[in-house]
Each structure stands twice: as C-alpha cells, then as structure tokens.
Amino acid sequence: MANRRNLLILLAAGGSAALLLGAFGFQYLGGLAPCKLCLWQRWPHAAAIAIGVLALWLPGRALPLAGALAALSTAGIGAWHSGIERGWWEGPASCSAGPIGGLTPEQLMEQILSAPLVRCDDVPWELFGLSMANWNALASAGLALLWLAAAGQGRNG
C-alpha cells in the first residue's frame, strides 16, 4: 500500500514540477512575461513539490491532504484568472509591480520603461482554445485528485 501511495505522490508532485517548469519555459525560453496572477499560480506548485518530498518520507494522510490543498489553491487561482481572461469578472486593479525602494529617479525611470506590460486579462498563448490559466486549472484539479488518492492510501500509514 505504501508503494501505491508513493507512486501517487510522485505523480502529483511531479505534475506540479512539470507545470512549474513549463511556466518557466514559457517565460525564459518563450519570452512570455507572466502577469501577477500567473506568478500567484506558481507558488502552490512549489509548495506541492516540497510537500511531496516530505510525504515520501513521512507516513499518514496529513501531507497528501496538504498537497491536495496546494493543488486546489492553484486550480482556484487559475479558474479565477480564466474568468478574468474571458471577461466574466474584473481582475486586480494592478497586475504587475516591481520593487522601487532604494532606486534613484533615473533607475526607477529605466525600470519602468524596460518593464514588460503584462495584463491579467490578455491571453498571450492558447492551445485548443484554452489559455495557460485554463490548462493550469484543469491540470491542477487532476493533481488534486492524485493527492486525495494518495491520502486514501495513507489511512493505515
């Protein structure tokens, strides 16, 4: 039973790692700068990876349930972002900002002029009519199911 649990954890945490690597690939190799909500969707994936490493070593249901919560968090942010992209509701007033503390006025102006304008309601990439936020929401919901299945395997662990 522990082997099945570990396999499910590896699949779920590995799925988060793949989605996170994909996001970094789009950003650094594809040149698609992320918006504020795109960045928010990355943090739960990082947490799920860390939870997965711990869950492989520690028995029980608590860590797989925490992994499911992380996956559901990024799925929820992705669904919210999807609605903003589709115009179903409004997003945050400001979608990207950088640190300005300690900069001279010239450095601040250079930062402003060189920063990419990234809006949360624009869809810079689609596959089969679905945006990256859509794909993240769907894939992360599937990962949450894997985490829940792993939690079910951990009842006796």
Number of C-alpha atoms within 10 A of each C-alpha: 12 15 10 13 25 20 15 24 30 20 17 30 29 17 21 28 17 13 19 20 13 14 22 17 13 16 13 11 10 10 10 16 19 21 19 17 23 20 13 15 25 21 14 23 28 16 17 31 22 13 21 26 15 14 27 18 9 12 19 19 21 15 23 32 20 20 31 26 18 26 31 21 21 29 27 19 20 27 18 19 28 25 17 20 20 13 12 11 12 14 17 13 7 11 16 17 12 9 8 12 7 8 11 10 10 9 12 16 12 11 15 14 10 9 13 13 13 18 19 22 20 13 16 13 12 12 9 5 7 13 20 21 27 21 18 27 25 16 18 28 19 18 27 26 16 25 31 22 20 30 25 15 21 21 12 10 12
